[in-house]
Amino acid sequence: MSDTTDVAAPLIDVRDVLETFRGHRILTEDWAAVLSTAARSLDQASTDVVATPAVTHLAAQLRTLLANGLQADTETVDRVADETQRILSRTRVPGIPRPEDEHWEFA
C-alpha cells in the first residue's frame, strides 16, 4: 500500500456496514464482502508504513466477525466499530482537509 487512502477507503465501508447494523440491526447485502475486503487491505498494510498493532488487530477482529457473523457477536461488533472509528479519525487522507486545518482547500 502506498498511501493511507488504501486503508481508509475500506474502513469507511466497514464503518457504514457496522453502524447500519448497530443502529438498525440491518445486515447490508454486501456486509461479508466489505469486511473481507477490508481485512485483506489491512493485511497488506501490515507490510507497509501505515501498519500499527491496532491495524493488525483490527484485521483479525474483522475475520472473527466474518466467521461468527454480526448477529452472533454484538460485543465484537461494538469493539470493531469503535476501533475502526479511532483509526479513521487518525488517518490523514492526502488532499482532504481536516476540521482543524486552517485552510479548507482541496488539493
N, C-alpha and C positions, 0 to 999 in steps of 0.2 A: 504494500500500500504506500502510495506516495504522499497522501495528504489526509488530513482529518476528515475531509468530506467523505472519503471512502468508509469511514467508521460512522460518521454522523448520519448519513442517509438511511442505512438500515436500522439504526437505533431510533430514528424518528418514526419509522414504520412500526417498530416494536412498541414504542410508547403509545401510538394510536391504537394498536390491537389491544394492549393491556388495559388502557384507560377505558376503552369501549366495554371490555369485559368487566372491569371493576365497577364502572358507573351504571351499567345497564344489564349485566350478566348476559351479554350477547357475544357469541363467538362469530367473528367475521369468517367468511368462507375461506379466506387465504391465511388464516392465523398460523397454521403449521408451516406453510411455505415462508411466511415472513420471519418467523422465529428461526427456521433452518438457515435461511439466507444470512440473517444477522449473526448466527453462531459461526458460520463459515467465514464471514467477513472479520469477525473478532479473532478467530483462529489465525487468519492470515496476518492480522495486525500484531499478533504476538511475536512476529519476527521483525517488526518494524519499530521505529522510534516512538510511535504513539501507544505502544503497549505498556500497560501498568498491571499490577496484580489485580486491580479491580476489573479491568477489561478481560483478563484471563478467567477470573472467577465468574464474570457475567456470562461468558460463553458457556461455561459448564452449567450454570443455572438455567440458561435457555434450553440446553439439551435435556435437563431434568424436566422442564415443563413440556417439552416435546414428548418425552417418554411417558409422563404421567397424565398429561392433559391439564388444561387450565382449571376445569371444574373440580378436579380431584385434589388440587393443591393450591388453595387460595392464599395460604401463608407465603408460599414461594412466589406466587404472582405479585403479592404486595412488595416483597423484598426486591424482586427483579424490576418492578415498575419504579420503585424508589431509586435503585442503583442506576437504572437507565437515565432517569431524570438528572441525577447527580453528574453522571458522565457527560450528558448533553450540555448541562449548564457550564461545564468547564471546557467544553470543546469550542475552539475558535475556528470557524469556517472562513477560509480566505474570501475576501470580497463582500462579506456580510457584516454590516455594522452591529455592534452590541449596544445595549441601552446605556452603558457607561461611557461609550465613545463620545468625544467632544463634537466630532463632525459626522453626521449621518450621510455619508456619501457612499454609494455603491461603486465598487471597482469595476 
